[in-house]
């Protein structure tokens, strides 16, 4: 149940962030993801692990933003609706917020990938480009040059980062599997 709640919370926040960006708001996603991460931490993360979860979220937000800034600087990704409000080389704040929020899924929604790096890489290689494609449908992101280059670079980015995110998640061992074991023992 926690995995489903985690996945749903992220996707609702993702939708608000992307729709906001499509309408020129580079900060709506930040606000929505701050609330989503706070809800995630308060409702889903055990009290003794909350600080680690927040530090992990901030760290992943920065790492993801740096990687995406590299792709953006190379012209691989484009955020046309954000350009007027955010004319800087660094990716817009809503992209940083997406990474910040993505960290929350390492615990439950992606926790089943713990110990399965090849499966995590495959899922990342498919899911990352699909999320970007979704962003193009809303109008928040665009393919400026080659779709093959853009989606290929995103597939590589997420194929590399997804297993690392799952492996680096604090107190990762047994997060998803451990919850099921505790439920079975308690039944």
N, C-alpha and C positions, 0 to 999 in steps of 0.2 A: 504494500500500500504506500509506503514511504517513497519507493521508486516512482510510482505513478504521480504522486503529489509533487515530487521534485521535478519531474519531467514537465508536468503541466504548468507549474509555477514559472519555470524558465521560459517555456514557450509563450505564455501570456506576456511576460515581460519583454521577450524578443519581439513580439508583434507590436507592442506599444512603442518600443525603441525604433523599430524600422519604419513604422507608419509616421511617427514623429519626425524622423530624419527625412522621409520622403516629402514632408511638408515644411522642410527647412529648419526644424527644431533639433539642434545638436545636443541640447541639454535634457530633453524629455526622457530619453533612454537612461541617462545617468540617474535621474530621480526615481524612475520606475525600478531600475535595478538595485538602487540602494534599499528601496522598500522590499523588493523580492529577496535580496540577500539577507536582510534583517529578519524577514519572515522565515526563511530557510534555517537560519542559525537558531532563532528562537523556538521554532516548532520541531525541527528535525534533528538538530545536532545535540548530542548529549552535553550537559552543562560543562563538564570538565574538558571538552574538546572545542569549545566555541572560539577561544582565542586563536588556536591553531587554524581553524577554519577561516577566520577573518584574515589572518596573515597570509594564508594560502591564496585566498581570493585576491588580495591586493597584489601579491607577487605574480600571479597568473595574469592579472589585468595588465601589469606592466610588461611582462614578457610577450604576451600576445599583441599588445599595442606596438611594441618594438618590431616584432616580426612583420606585422601588417603595415607598419610605417615603411619598412624596407620594400615590400611589394608595391606600396603606393608610390614611393619615390622612384621606383623603376618603371612606373606607368602600367603595372600589371592590374591594379585595382583602381577604381574611381568612385568618388562620392559626389556627384554633380550637384545634388540638392543641398549639400552641406557647405559647398565652396564659399558662398557669399558670407555665411555666418562664421565659417572657420577656414580662412584662407591660408592656413599654415601647412607646412610639409608633413607634420605629424598628423596621424589619422584623427578624425573628429572624435570628440568625447563619447559619443554614443557607441563607437566601435570599441573603445576601452571598456565601456560598461558591459558590452556583450561578453567580452573576455572575463571580466569580473564575475558576471553571472554564470558563465560557462564553468567556472571553478566549482560551483555548487553541485553540479551534476556528477562530479567525480565520486561523491560519497554514495549516492543511492542509484540514480538513473544510469550511471555508467559503472557502478561498483562491480557489477557482474563481469566486467572486462579485466578485473584484477587478476594477474597471472596469465592473461591471454593477450600478449602484446601484438601478435599477428592479426588477431581478430579486431583488436582496438585500432590498429593501423588501417585495416580494410574499412572498418566503419568510419573512421576519420576521413579517409580518402573519398568516401561517398558522401558522408554527411556535411562536411565543410563546403564543398562546391554546391551541394543542394541548398544549403542555407544562403549562400551568396546568390544563387539563382532565384531563390525566394525574394531576396532583397531587390533583385532587378525587376521582378514582377510588381513590387510595390513602388518602384521608382527611386528607392534610396541609394542604390548602387547602379553602376553601368559598366558595360563592356566597351572600353574605348578603342581597343585595337583588335586583338585576336582572342576569340572565345576559347580556342584551344589552349593558348598560352595562359589566359586567366584561370580557367578551370583546372588546367594541368598544374599550375603553380599552387593553387589552393589545395588540390588533392595531395600534393607532396607536403605542403605545410601541415595539414591536418593529419596526414598519415604519420608524420614524425611526432607531432605534438600530442595527439590523443593518447598513445600509449605512455608517453612521458608524464602527462597530466595524471593519468590513473595511477601510475607507479609512484609519483611524487606526492600524491595526496596524503596529508597527515593521518596517521592511525588508519591506514587503508586496509590492512589485513583484516578480512572478515566483516568489513562494513556491511556489505549487502548480504553475504552468505551468513555472517554471524547473527544478523537480525532474524533470519529465518530459523537458525538453530535455536535462538532464544525463544522464539515463538513456539517451536515444537516442544521444547523442554517445559515451557509454561502451560502447555495445553493439557 
